[in-house]
Amino acid sequence: MDDLDNLEAHDGYDGTGNLHSYSQPAGDEHYTKDGRLKKKYYEAELARLQEELVKLQYWVQQEQLRVLIIFEGRGSAGKGGVIKRISERTSPRIVRTEALPKPTEREQSQWYFQRYVPLLPAGGEIVLFDRSWYNRSNVEWVMGFCTEDQHQEFLRSCPEFERMLVRSGIIILKYWFSVSYEEQERRFAARNEEPLKRWKLSDMDLEEHRLYVRYSMAKDTTFQYTDIKQAPWYVVPSDDKKRARLNCMSHILKMVPYRDIVPDPVEIPARLSEPYIRPPVGDQTFVEQLY
């Protein structure tokens, strides 16, 4: 491979799926021989961070904060996995995930950012964007779905748009999940081998893998224009999914200061006694009891 092919490679990654040369900040005892987090430690840390995210949601709701978290990166980089773990124990009424499909014909005629504006967080909400307006400078530009003028206009206007959002009081966190060529190839091959996961491997994914170098160019150009002081990019090395999830969740908790205001246990009221005779149970239709 030439240098461009390795733009997404991480320090210590040897191209074989081994992570043994990575640092082990959690302590050597918590890693396997090939450098991956041990399952027991990972699950304990995940549970701890999820508990903290519940505390964060209480704080966001009480203080009426508006938090927007953007997840970007190549296909199979692990964006969906971390979003799932973030929202697993939180309330969908407070922590909301948005993943827009391709724009309709009407939306294509609108101001580019227009269809994203209604999805921005209101007071007391955390919104997780599974991909975002950065489709324009990444997927759309690489695949030829936008013109060069549209691409250049996005790079000019996006920083100003985000500065406006920050000035309005929205907290913006932008994460780029970075996966190496070898690891992406391994994940695509694993999906291809398993019929129940093959739906995750689209024609777009295959073309993206073929155009890996062009995606590297797109990412670097995107960062050059949109890695701004008011809304910087944070890169999450994601060849090891477990590390990526924990590191990203931990970073979110550090970036949004909060206090533990989880309410105390409440008293469960006794049933109110009222004169009422229910219809016969036999009048209801039950599902077949197979288990």
BELURPE-V944466 format. One record per pair of residues at least 6 apart in sequence whose C-alpha atoms are under 7 Angstrom apart, sorted by the first residue. I is the first residue (numbers start at 1). GAP is how many residues later the second one is. D is the distance in whole Angstrom. If there is no record, write none. Layout:
# BELURPE-V944466
I|GAP|D, I|GAP|D
This chain:
# BELURPE-V944466
4|209|6, 5|208|5, 7|209|6, 8|170|6, 8|171|6, 8|172|5, 8|208|7, 9|171|5, 12|7|7, 12|9|5, 12|10|5, 13|6|6, 15|167|6, 17|166|7, 18|16|6, 19|15|6, 19|16|5, 19|17|7, 20|13|7, 20|14|5, 20|15|4, 22|13|7, 30|7|6, 30|8|6, 30|11|6, 31|6|4, 31|7|5, 32|6|6, 36|204|7, 37|205|7, 42|200|7, 46|200|7, 49|200|7, 49|201|7, 50|36|7, 50|39|7, 54|35|7, 54|36|6, 55|205|6, 55|206|7, 55|207|6, 56|202|6, 57|37|7, 58|203|7, 58|204|7, 59|199|6, 59|200|7, 59|202|7, 60|64|5, 60|65|7, 61|63|4, 61|64|7, 62|62|7, 63|61|7, 64|59|4, 64|60|4, 65|58|5, 65|59|5, 65|60|7, 66|55|5, 66|56|6, 66|57|5, 66|58|6, 66|59|5, 66|60|6, 66|104|5, 66|105|6, 67|54|6, 67|58|6, 67|59|5, 67|60|6, 67|103|6, 67|104|5, 67|105|6, 68|53|7, 68|58|6, 68|59|5, 68|60|6, 68|102|7, 68|103|6, 68|104|5, 68|105|6, 69|58|6, 69|59|5, 69|60|6, 69|103|6, 69|104|5, 69|105|6, 70|58|6, 70|59|5, 70|60|7, 70|61|7, 70|62|7, 70|103|6, 70|104|5, 70|105|6, 71|8|6, 71|58|6, 71|59|5, 71|60|6, 71|103|6, 71|104|5, 71|105|6, 72|7|7, 72|59|5, 72|103|6, 72|104|5, 72|105|6, 73|103|5, 73|104|5, 73|105|6, 75|130|6, 76|108|6, 76|111|7, 77|100|6, 77|101|6, 77|102|5, 77|161|6, 78|99|7, 78|160|7, 78|163|6, 79|51|7, 79|98|7, 80|50|7, 82|163|5, 87|8|7, 94|30|7, 94|31|5, 94|32|6, 95|30|6, 95|31|5, 95|32|6, 96|30|6, 96|31|5, 96|32|6, 97|30|6, 97|31|5, 97|32|6, 98|30|6, 98|31|5, 98|32|6, 99|30|6, 99|31|5, 99|32|7, 107|8|7, 113|20|7, 120|7|7, 121|6|6, 136|15|7, 137|14|6, 137|81|6, 137|85|6, 138|77|7, 138|80|5, 138|81|7, 140|6|6, 141|10|7, 142|72|6, 142|73|6, 142|76|7, 155|70|6, 158|68|7, 159|67|5, 159|69|7, 163|67|6, 166|6|7, 166|64|7, 172|59|6, 173|58|7, 174|58|7, 174|59|5, 174|60|6, 175|58|6, 175|59|5, 175|60|6, 175|61|7, 176|57|7, 176|58|6, 176|59|5, 176|60|6, 177|58|6, 177|59|5, 177|60|6, 177|61|6, 178|57|7, 178|58|6, 178|59|5, 178|60|5, 179|58|6, 179|59|5, 179|60|5, 180|59|7, 183|56|6, 188|13|7, 191|6|5, 191|7|5, 191|9|7, 191|10|7, 192|6|5, 192|9|7, 227|6|5, 236|8|6, 236|12|7, 237|7|6, 238|6|5
